[in-house]
Structure formats: C-alpha cells, structure tokens
Amino acid sequence: MRVPTLRPRRMPLRARLTLTYAVLFLIAGMVLLGVTYALFSQQIKGQRVKVIGRTTGPGPAATASPAARPRPPVTDRTYSITREPGPLPGPGTGPWMESQQRSLHQAATTSLLTQGGIALVVVGAAATGLGWLIAGQMLAPLHRVTDTARRIAAAPAADRGLHERIALDGPDDEVKELADTFDTMLERLDRSFDGQRRFVANASHELRTPLTVGRALVEMAVHRESASPDVKRLGENLLEINLRHERLITGLLLLAGSENEVTDPAPVDLADIVAHVAAQTAVEADRAGITVHDEPGEAPASGDALLLERLVQNLVENGIRHNSGEGGWVRVASRTREDGERVELVVTNSGPPVAAYEVPSLFEPFRRLGPDRVITAKGAGLGLSIVRSVARAHGGEVTARPRQGGGLTVTVTLPACPDPSASEPP
C-alpha cells in the first residue's frame, strides 16, 4: 500500500504578496533613511560654529570700536550657540567649540534616526495593511475560479456540474483570460460527456436489438423439425457467436457506465454479494471442474449494489475461466481491515503462471495473455477493466499480483461504510 506523503502547508498567496510588499517598502525606507543620515552628517561636519557670549562687565571686546572689532569669517551656513553669562573662554575656545559641535551633531543625529525610524515603522504598517487589501482585490477573481472548479470536482458524478461557468466580468487582463479559457474548456467537456451519454443510450438500443432478433431467427431455424443436422450445427455456431457479441456489447456499455462516480450510494455488505455470486457461478464452476471457496466476512461498504455485484462476478468468472482446468480452485473472501476505514475483497485462483510485468496490462480493455488474445468463450477481455472502473467509481482501488505456483491474487479495496446502528443509542 502506498503511504501518502504529507506536504507542509504553504503560506497563502495573499500573505506572500503582502509580505513581499512590506519587505520591499521597509528596505526602501531604510535605504532612504541611511542616505539622508549620510548627507546630513556630511553637511553638519563641514560647518563652523559662531559663539555669542554675554559678559558681566566691559571688556576689551566691548570697549573696542566697531570698526576695530574683528569680523567673523563668512560661511555658507552659521549656527549660533548661546552660552550662559560669564567671561568668554580664553585659549580653550577651540576645544569648547568642538564639544558643542559634537553635541549638536549627536542631538540632530539621534532625532533623525529615532523619529525617522518611528515614522518608517508607522508608514510601513499602513503600507502593509494597504498591500493586504490590494492583494485581496487582485486575487478575488482567482478565488472565484477556484470555487467554481472545486464545486465541479465535488459533484456526485464526473458529468455533473459541467454546465457551470465562471463568466468573469472586469478588465481584459490575464485573470479574465484565464477564466474565459476555463469556461471554454468546461463547455467542450460538457459537450463531450453529452455525446458519451447519447452514444450509450443509442448503443444500448441499436446494438442489442439486432442481436436479439438474429438470435430469435436462428433459434427458430434450429428448432424446426425439418432442420437438417448441418443446419443445426450451423445454428449452434451462430448462436455461440451471437452470445459472444452480446457479451462484448454488454461489457462495453457497462464499462462506459461505470467510469462515472456513483450518484446515489447505498449501504452494501460485500459478504452478501460474495455468497450470492459463489452460488450463482456454481454451475459454471462444476462444468469446468473448478471448486469455488467462498469466505464471506463482514465488509460494509457504500455504493451501487448492481455494480459491486458485477465486480465480484467478473473476478470469480475470471478465476474460473482462466484456471488450470480439472482440480483447479477459486477462493473469494471479504473482510474489514483492522483500522475499520477500508474493506477488502480478495479473489485468488490457481492457474498457469503469470509474469509480474504482464499483470498491469490485464486491466486494459481487450488485453489477454497467451492464446486468449481473441474473443473466445472465456470472455471479451473486459472483465478486469470493468473491475477497475467500478472500484474507482466507488473511491477504491484494485491491485493484482502473481500467485506462487500459478494464478493471480486480486485485491479490491473500498471505503468502509460505518454501521448506522452503531451510532444509535441503546
């Protein structure tokens, strides 16, 4: 049994788009803030500081005439720093000015980075929320396409729900082109399934009716009293050929009808079907010298009882007709797995050895092994194909493997149907 691999749940596309918007915006904001800081730091380091002091009494600078006072050098920008009243510093004026310049640079830098960082975070949060809304609006048409496809996939049968259309309105962009292409595909599928249904309905009448009429005419000719032995032998051969054609047409129609899912499933116990099919095929098994062993174990399933009966009958008949002859055997058993979630039908038969690489081809229509590559009394080559189609229609699977000593072991696995009486209160 193949164990399904668990894939980690990926982040939704809307969240990924929003996260991409937010990261790009924050990166751009940080780059802009860094460039501003670098330009500001370069400008403030190239400026000189003019110191304006106030003294408590007249001094040399106060008594000097205005014309004699030295004028400060002219710069592009000047920054004034006012100190507390007191005597001007003497020879230590340079270090003091550098200290004041560093303090001014540090205060301006701190203000720029702090307030700029806060503003960047606030604007980034607003941009993230706006990106979430915009991403939701852009992905809304895709959600509509997904919902329509999910409703069609969840339809009770493969040909149901194909009449739905997306019919997306809006600008002629890539999303609308995708929706229109999806509608075109649904329309073509709907026409294809309609043609298949019409073909099955017409074939059921147009193919069976001539064969039935032909069989009746041959039987009338054979059972006449004046019929010669040659006519009777010819009639028996024609009846046998007619029976093969009827079996082929029935198999084809059943195969076409079993490809779809079951629309109205009902509780079915495979044990009842196993016992019924074993009794029904007893005559054919006795005529071929084959012993059928039935082991009907409780196996509650859900589906179409007629299709499930056909599934079991095809497997048992396949085991009888492709056996080793006198002394051969067929064992059919049903059971419920230990986990209670699946039921199994196992059909094992003796017979000639089968190569492992030839087993997959047995489930293809009209595929046979050895001398049975033409339509014979053993069947039309559709038995296992119908088994696989019925199993898939019921949400199950079928596997086959060669049995040691010859023959096959075919296992059909179906979902278990919970017993409704088990949930009822005592």
Disulfide bonds with the S-S distance in Angstrom:
none
